[in-house]
């Protein structure tokens, strides 16, 4: 199975993940639904860490990062450091 060094030559594999699996993980409808779900969770909890959100949502790292990035970019949530911990929360 090709690894990332062959990703340009063979686009079916990226980071050793079959293209069909990668497509399923990051298709726009799927991510839009996950963004909406994550936003609803923030409306309930207010503030949370990455690991708490991951446990609550059952998203994989890519899905959670994409959803968090989208919400941050849309100015719906913030990201800040409290001590050694990074937290995310609702912008009022």
PyMOL commands that set and color helices and strands:
alter all, ss='L'
color gray80, all
select helices_A, chain A and resi 4-6+19-26+28-45+50-57+61-73
alter helices_A, ss='H'
color red, helices_A
select strands_A, chain A and resi 13-14+17-18+47-49+77-82+85-90
alter strands_A, ss='S'
color yellow, strands_A
deselect
rebuild
show_as cartoon
